Amino acid sequence: MASIRERHGRKGISYSVLYREKDSQRSRTFQDLASARQHADRIERLGVEAADRIYEATHRPDPEVVPTVAEQAERHIAALSGVQPYTIATYRTMARQLAVTALGAMPVDRATREDVAGWIRTQEAAGVAAKTIKNRHALLSAALTRAVDDGTATRNVAARARIARTERREMTFLTPAEFQIVLGRATPYYRPLLMLLFGTGLRLGEATALRVSDIHPEFTPATLTVSRAWKKGGGYGAPKTAAGRRTIAIPGPVMEAIGPLLDREPGELLFVNTAGRRVQQATLHDLWQGWITDWIFDRGTGERTRRSPSLGKVPRIHDLRHSHAAFMIGTGMSLYDLKQRLGHESIQTTADTYGHLMPEAQVQAERAAALAFPVAPIAIES
C-alpha cells in the first residue's frame, strides 16, 4: 500500500513515501529514512487517514516536544508507587499495545474523544473482552489525568468513555459424580491438587502457593491457611483481596489425599510438579484439556473413541471453585459463610455470583410465579 523512494537533490538525499488514496497517487517527503519508514508503517497498519492525522499532529511549528499518548502512559507507569511488580508488568504490556494504535501515536494534547472512541470500537470489533478493554481504558484515563496535572494536556479525553458489555462465559458446575469422572482421567500425581480445589474452592494460584506449614492436620477438623498466591508476573504476594487471607476447614477425604505430601520441610511448597518445582498454571491447563475431553485419539490410525463414562461438559479449572460453591449452597451454607470460605471482599460479590443458586430463592421464585395463575382454570365458552 505504501512504498519508499530515495531521491537525490541539491540539498542532499530525501525519502518520499508513495501511497494511493481515493484512486490518486500521493506522496509525503521526509529528510531521514527512519521517519519515512515510520510513516509508511502507519499507513499499512492504521490507514492513510490516521497516518496523515498523526503526521499533522506531530509536525507542527511550535518547538515544544509533547509526548504521545503511549509515551504518556509509560511516564504514568514509571511514576506509580505502592504497586505490585506484576501489576507494573501488566501495565507495561497495555502501554505497548497502545503504542501500535493510532491513538497511542497521537500527541497527548491533540488526542480527541473521537480517537478514544475509535480505539475502543476497534478492540470491540476484534472480540476483545469488555473487562480487558475497561482495564486498558482505566490505565489510559489515569495517564491522561496525570498529563492534565502536569500541564501537557488541557483535558482528559478518555473520561466517561462508554464500553459495550460482552457476553461472559457461563460457569460450568460439576456434580460430585462428574468430578469423579475427571478425577479418574487425571494423572494420579495431580489428583490431590484437584481434590483440594474441588473440596475447598481455593483459586488455583492460592492452592499452588500453599506451603507444608499452611496445613494444620492437628486441628479438628484439619484446616489450611491462605496467606499468599501466585501472581501473573511470576512471583507471589498477598491473595487477590484482603479477605483472601483466611483459614478454612479441609474435608476428610481431601486431608487423606494430601497427607502424604506433608512429610517435607515446613517451608516447602505443598504441590510441586514432577520435577520438584512450582506447578506452572499453563502446564496444568494443558493437562486439564486432556482430562476433560470425551474423546481419545489414536495418532496411528487417526480414529477417535468416545470415553465412557462421558463427561458431556467443558469446564475450566476455575469451575472447580464454582462447583464447590454450588455444592456448599446446595447443602445449606449461607452466603455469608460462603463469602468467608471463598475469600470474597464483599458479600455482594458472592451474592452476584452465586445468589441465583440459593435453594430458598428458587422456592420463593416458584411461589411468586404461581400467583400469576388462578386456582381453577377459567371456563371459556365455545
PATOR-559937 format. One record per residue (C-alpha): residue number from 1; residue in three letters; x, y, z. Coordinates in steps of 0.001 Angstrom, whole numbers. Each point is the difference from the previous one (the first is absolute). Example, Ala and Ser with C-alpha at 12.3 -4.5 7.8 and 13.67 -1.06 7.14 Angstrom:
2
REC resi resn       X       Y       Z
REC    1  ALA   12300   -4500    7800
REC    2  SER    1370    3440    -660
//
This chain:
382
REC resi resn       X       Y       Z
REC    1  MET       0       0       0
REC    2  ALA    2936    2341     737
REC    3  SER    3508      32   -1472
REC    4  ILE    3098    2094     600
REC    5  ARG    2050    1616   -2744
REC    6  GLU    3420    1524     538
REC    7  ARG     490    3374   -1661
REC    8  HIS    3246    1922    -664
REC    9  GLY    -131    3794    -207
REC   10  ARG    2147    3036     493
REC   11  LYS    -753     -64    3740
REC   12  GLY     991   -3641     303
REC   13  ILE   -1926   -3255     308
REC   14  SER   -3686     -58     943
REC   15  TYR   -2573   -2785     184
REC   16  SER   -3497      80   -1457
REC   17  VAL   -2751   -2247    1279
REC   18  LEU   -2276    -870   -2930
REC   19  TYR   -3552   -1213     537
REC   20  ARG   -3426     121   -1567
REC   21  GLU   -3077    1671    1397
REC   22  LYS   -3361      43   -1757
REC   23  ASP    1543   -1258   -3272
REC   24  SER    2601    2756    -103
REC   25  GLN    3761    -184     590
REC   26  ARG    1288    1962    2981
REC   27  SER    3353     439    1679
REC   28  ARG    1555    1515    3056
REC   29  THR    3714     814     254
REC   30  PHE    2272    -526    2999
REC   31  GLN    3597     996     577
REC   32  ASP     946   -3237    1751
REC   33  LEU    -736   -3627    -811
REC   34  ALA   -1198    -881    3515
REC   35  SER   -2827    2576    -128
REC   36  ALA    -993   -1160   -3483
REC   37  ARG    -149   -3620    1116
REC   38  GLN   -2042     967    3057
REC   39  HIS   -2552    1852   -2145
REC   40  ALA    -201   -2854   -2522
REC   41  ASP    -498   -2467    2856
REC   42  ARG   -2844    2095    1406
REC   43  ILE   -1682      75   -3408
REC   44  GLU     198   -3791    -195
REC   45  ARG   -1255    -598    3555
REC   46  LEU   -2370    2892     633
REC   47  GLY   -1060    1277   -3406
REC   48  VAL     726    3208   -1889
REC   49  GLU   -2373    2235    1970
REC   50  ALA    1394    -955    3403
REC   51  ALA    3606     196   -1221
REC   52  ASP    -589    3500   -1426
REC   53  ARG   -1663    1191    3228
REC   54  ILE    2969   -1225    2021
REC   55  TYR    2403    1701   -2420
REC   56  GLU   -1834    3319     188
REC   57  ALA    -159    -204    3795
REC   58  THR    3689    -833     458
REC   59  HIS    1445    2368   -2634
REC   60  ARG   -1029    3391    1301
REC   61  PRO    1784    3350     174
REC   62  ASP     123     340    3789
REC   63  PRO    3338   -1220    1389
REC   64  GLU   -1443   -1664    3106
REC   65  VAL     349   -3768     -29
REC   66  VAL   -3211   -1623    1260
REC   67  PRO    -101   -3717     845
REC   68  THR   -2257   -2335   -1920
REC   69  VAL   -2873   -1690    1811
REC   70  ALA    2018   -3229     213
REC   71  GLU    3034    1866    1350
REC   72  GLN   -2225    1701    2563
REC   73  ALA   -1248   -3426    1102
REC   74  GLU    3609   -1099     514
REC   75  ARG     727    3178    1991
REC   76  HIS   -3046    -662    2165
REC   77  ILE    1084   -3589     684
REC   78  ALA    3531    1107     904
REC   79  ALA   -1419    2458    2560
REC   80  LEU   -2181   -2551    1807
REC   81  SER     847   -1132    3528
REC   82  GLY   -1400   -2572    2370
REC   83  VAL    -859   -2322   -2905
REC   84  GLN     917   -3671    -292
REC   85  PRO    2689    -852   -2619
REC   86  TYR   -2402   -2295   -1860
REC   87  THR   -2464    2907    -287
REC   88  ILE    2715    2234   -1453
REC   89  ALA     865   -2739   -2489
REC   90  THR   -3666    -245   -1016
REC   91  TYR    -211    3778    -446
REC   92  ARG    3114      17   -2181
REC   93  THR   -1547   -2659   -2226
REC   94  MET   -3086    2212    -361
REC   95  ALA    2212    2996    -862
REC   96  ARG    1770   -2002   -2717
REC   97  GLN   -3359    -991   -1466
REC   98  LEU   -1065    3645      44
REC   99  ALA    3210    1082   -1757
REC  100  VAL    -883   -1825   -3235
REC  101  THR   -3391    1703    -329
REC  102  ALA    -952    3312   -1569
REC  103  LEU    -970    1350    3413
REC  104  GLY    3316   -1021    1539
REC  105  ALA    1984    1827   -2707
REC  106  MET   -1967    3239     421
REC  107  PRO    1584    2855    2034
REC  108  VAL   -1731      73    3360
REC  109  ASP   -1270    3571    -523
REC  110  ARG   -1476    -757   -3435
REC  111  ALA   -1925   -3186     848
REC  112  THR   -3781     317    -157
REC  113  ARG   -2983   -1825    1416
REC  114  GLU    -576   -1346   -3519
REC  115  ASP    3502   -1528      87
REC  116  VAL    -799   -1743    3278
REC  117  ALA   -3378   -1199   -1296
REC  118  GLY    1656   -1379   -3147
REC  119  TRP    2609   -1786    2117
REC  120  ILE   -2748   -1625    2077
REC  121  ARG   -2089    -974   -3048
REC  122  THR    3010   -1630   -1674
REC  123  GLN     550   -2201    3048
REC  124  GLU   -3682    -893     220
REC  125  ALA     -29    -955   -3691
REC  126  ALA    3046   -2209     581
REC  127  GLY   -1889   -1920    2692
REC  128  VAL    1995    1300    2980
REC  129  ALA   -1864    -658    3254
REC  130  ALA   -1719    2999    1580
REC  131  LYS    1913    -520    3244
REC  132  THR    3320     178   -1867
REC  133  ILE   -1059    3167   -1828
REC  134  LYS   -1110    1553    3303
REC  135  ASN    3375    -785    1574
REC  136  ARG    1845    1559   -2947
REC  137  HIS   -2305    3004      75
REC  138  ALA     568     466    3740
REC  139  LEU    3752     206    -592
REC  140  LEU    -505    2414   -2901
REC  141  SER   -2297    2251    2029
REC  142  ALA    2390      63    2965
REC  143  ALA    2909     880   -2306
REC  144  LEU   -1961    2834   -1604
REC  145  THR   -1060    1318    3382
REC  146  ARG    3691     170     915
REC  147  ALA     646    1847   -3278
REC  148  VAL   -2607    2595     975
REC  149  ASP    1606     351    3432
REC  150  ASP    3426     418   -1632
REC  151  GLY   -1310    2613   -2420
REC  152  THR     696   -1965   -3208
REC  153  ALA   -3719    -404    -757
REC  154  THR   -2995    2196     725
REC  155  ARG   -2532   -2777     604
REC  156  ASN    -342   -3736     414
REC  157  VAL   -1697   -1081   -3232
REC  158  ALA    -365   -3572    1270
REC  159  ALA   -2232     985    2916
REC  160  ARG   -3488   -1518     -39
REC  161  ALA     581   -2006   -3178
REC  162  ARG   -2564   -2792    -355
REC  163  ILE     946   -3633    -568
REC  164  ALA   -2495   -2567   -1235
REC  165  ARG    -606   -3078    2075
REC  166  THR    1037   -3381   -1327
REC  167  GLU   -1505   -3342     793
REC  168  ARG    1788   -1581    2929
REC  169  ARG     678   -3693    -246
REC  170  GLU   -2489   -1861    2123
REC  171  MET    1238   -1910    3029
REC  172  THR      82   -3766    -418
REC  173  PHE    -995   -1934    3107
REC  174  LEU    1214   -3541     574
REC  175  THR   -1989   -2323    2198
REC  176  PRO    1973   -2271    2354
REC  177  ALA    -567   -2871   -2447
REC  178  GLU    1284    2067   -2932
REC  179  PHE    3046    1084    2001
REC  180  GLN     760   -3658     634
REC  181  ILE      55    -541   -3772
REC  182  VAL    2605    2734    -420
REC  183  LEU    1942   -1263    3011
REC  184  GLY      75   -3504   -1458
REC  185  ARG    1452    1302   -3254
REC  186  ALA    2583    2233    1692
REC  187  THR    3629    -946     511
REC  188  PRO     156   -1550    3496
REC  189  TYR    2828    2374     937
REC  190  TYR   -2315    3029    -306
REC  191  ARG   -3125   -1511    1561
REC  192  PRO     656    1400    3511
REC  193  LEU     177    3529   -1459
REC  194  LEU   -3280    -467   -1901
REC  195  MET   -1678   -1387    3103
REC  196  LEU    1124    3003    2034
REC  197  LEU   -1331    2438   -2621
REC  198  PHE   -3384   -1753    -151
REC  199  GLY    -185    -541    3769
REC  200  THR     991    3493    1166
REC  201  GLY    -799    2419   -2845
REC  202  LEU    3509    1454      22
REC  203  ARG    1206    1891   -3049
REC  204  LEU    2705   -1857   -1900
REC  205  GLY    2534    2736     743
REC  206  GLU    -758    -354    3723
REC  207  ALA     135   -3795      54
REC  208  THR    3329    -274   -1841
REC  209  ALA    1544    2607    2340
REC  210  LEU    -821   -2012    3146
REC  211  ARG    2933   -1119    2127
REC  212  VAL     152   -3087    2169
REC  213  SER    -209    2249    3073
REC  214  ASP   -3323    1411   -1239
REC  215  ILE   -1720   -3343     660
REC  216  HIS   -1125    -713    3573
REC  217  PRO    -940   -3684     395
REC  218  GLU     222     324    3800
REC  219  PHE   -3285    1896     104
REC  220  THR   -3473   -1541     -81
REC  221  PRO    -972     377   -2719
REC  222  ALA    3310     484   -1785
REC  223  THR     452    3478   -1457
REC  224  LEU    2130    1886   -2486
REC  225  THR    1087    3621      59
REC  226  VAL      66    2121   -3154
REC  227  SER    2585    2760     359
REC  228  ARG    1413     403   -3512
REC  229  ALA    -709    -727   -3658
REC  230  TRP    1960    -132   -3228
REC  231  LYS    -275    3095   -2157
REC  232  LYS      63     519   -3758
REC  233  GLY    3477    1462      71
REC  234  GLY    1442   -3274    1285
REC  235  GLY     499     856    3670
REC  236  TYR   -2410    -357    2877
REC  237  GLY   -1642    2431    2347
REC  238  ALA   -3098     562    2058
REC  239  PRO   -3220   -1685   -1185
REC  240  LYS   -2283    1749   -2481
REC  241  THR   -1887    1853    2743
REC  242  ALA     640     874    3643
REC  243  ALA   -2680   -2529     878
REC  244  GLY    2055   -2563   -1920
REC  245  ARG    2117    -509    3111
REC  246  ARG   -2059   -2661    1697
REC  247  THR     -37   -3348    1761
REC  248  ILE   -2445   -2638   -1216
REC  249  ALA    -889   -3563     906
REC  250  ILE    1284   -2862   -2160
REC  251  PRO   -2404   -2875    -776
REC  252  GLY    1146   -3376    1327
REC  253  PRO     503   -1676   -3419
REC  254  VAL    2086    2961   -1169
REC  255  MET    2128    -147    3144
REC  256  GLU     625   -3684    -613
REC  257  ALA    1096     746   -3579
REC  258  ILE    2458    2752     921
REC  259  GLY    1228   -1668    3193
REC  260  PRO    2990   -1744   -1660
REC  261  LEU    1152    3386   -1352
REC  262  LEU     567    1365    3515
REC  263  ASP    3092   -2107     664
REC  264  ARG    2322    2832   -1122
REC  265  GLU    1519    3195    1334
REC  266  PRO   -2584    2536    1252
REC  267  GLY    1089    2717   -2438
REC  268  GLU    -227   -2181   -3111
REC  269  LEU   -2856     301   -2473
REC  270  LEU   -2798   -2481     645
REC  271  PHE    -567    -614   -3709
REC  272  VAL    2905    -244   -2439
REC  273  ASN     322   -1373   -3530
REC  274  THR    1642   -3314    -833
REC  275  ALA    3381    1772    -131
REC  276  GLY    -429    1282    3539
REC  277  ARG    -576    3616   -1021
REC  278  ARG   -2974    2345     129
REC  279  VAL   -3151   -1174   -1807
REC  280  GLN    -317    2207   -3083
REC  281  GLN   -3604     926    -687
REC  282  ALA     487    -150   -3778
REC  283  THR    1313   -3566     231
REC  284  LEU   -2873   -1070    2233
REC  285  HIS   -2517    1591   -2364
REC  286  ASP    1448   -2030   -2881
REC  287  LEU    -348   -3202    2025
REC  288  TRP   -3527    1025    1009
REC  289  GLN   -1118     187   -3631
REC  290  GLY     968   -3646    -432
REC  291  TRP   -1860   -1029    3144
REC  292  ILE   -3314    1630    -880
REC  293  THR    -268   -1067   -3638
REC  294  ASP   -2473   -2778    -699
REC  295  TRP    2072   -1337   -2872
REC  296  ILE    3204   -2035    -262
REC  297  PHE    1941     452   -3240
REC  298  ASP    2177   -2724   -1479
REC  299  ARG    2828    1791   -1804
REC  300  GLY     925   -3140   -1882
REC  301  THR   -3392    -689   -1578
REC  302  GLY   -1490    3474     238
REC  303  GLU   -3095   -1463    1640
REC  304  ARG   -1644    1317    3116
REC  305  THR   -1887   -1889    2680
REC  306  ARG   -2573    1476    2348
REC  307  ARG     850    -409    3655
REC  308  SER   -2367   -1715    2363
REC  309  PRO   -1361    1348    2207
REC  310  SER    -367    3251   -1895
REC  311  LEU     422    3335    1768
REC  312  GLY   -2129    1966   -2470
REC  313  LYS    1342    3342    1209
REC  314  VAL    2991    2236    -690
REC  315  PRO     910    1501    3397
REC  316  ARG    3014    2180     788
REC  317  ILE    2230    -658    2997
REC  318  HIS   -1545    3087    1626
REC  319  ASP   -3390   -1696    -299
REC  320  LEU    1104   -2324    2811
REC  321  ARG    -282    3075    2241
REC  322  HIS   -3477     753   -1366
REC  323  SER    -997   -3646     425
REC  324  HIS    1114      56    3626
REC  325  ALA   -2066    3125     623
REC  326  ALA   -3068   -1515   -1642
REC  327  PHE     313   -3196    2006
REC  328  MET     396    1883    3292
REC  329  ILE   -3064    2121    -759
REC  330  GLY   -1928   -3158    -836
REC  331  THR     813   -1404    3429
REC  332  GLY   -1334    3139    1699
REC  333  MET    3075    2208     552
REC  334  SER    -903    3670     291
REC  335  LEU    1404    2582   -2388
REC  336  TYR    1848    1651    2883
REC  337  ASP    1787   -3221     961
REC  338  LEU     728    -693   -3659
REC  339  LYS    1474    3501    -354
REC  340  GLN    2408    -771    2838
REC  341  ARG     971   -3351   -1481
REC  342  LEU     615    1328   -3510
REC  343  GLY    1806    3136    1172
REC  344  HIS   -2260    2537   -1679
REC  345  GLU     528    3625    1045
REC  346  SER   -3729     713      -5
REC  347  ILE   -3050   -2163     496
REC  348  GLN   -1428    1845   -3013
REC  349  THR    2558   -1833   -2150
REC  350  THR   -1156   -3310    1431
REC  351  ALA   -3663     878    -480
REC  352  ASP     502    1246   -3566
REC  353  THR    1942   -3137    -943
REC  354  TYR   -1904   -2732    1800
REC  355  GLY   -3199    1536    1391
REC  356  HIS   -2114   -1524   -2767
REC  357  LEU     961   -3454    1282
REC  358  MET   -1458     477    3474
REC  359  PRO   -2738   -2624     542
REC  360  GLU   -2305    2376    1873
REC  361  ALA     268    2514   -2838
REC  362  GLN   -1220   -2629   -2437
REC  363  VAL   -2860   -1001    2290
REC  364  GLN   -1093    3617     485
REC  365  ALA     210     641   -3719
REC  366  GLU   -2205   -3021    -720
REC  367  ARG   -2582    1124    2545
REC  368  ALA     -55    3550   -1355
REC  369  ALA    -370   -1182   -3597
REC  370  ALA   -2819   -2382    1010
REC  371  LEU   -2071    2967    1236
REC  372  ALA    -398    1097   -3613
REC  373  PHE   -2263   -2973    -629
REC  374  PRO   -3576    -355    1317
REC  375  VAL    -892   -2849    2324
REC  376  ALA   -2344   -1451   -2573
REC  377  PRO     119     441   -3782
REC  378  ILE   -2432    2545   -1411
REC  379  ALA   -2773   -1537   -2003
REC  380  ILE      80    1120   -3608
REC  381  GLU   -3245     -64   -1921
REC  382  SER     187   -1791   -3300
//
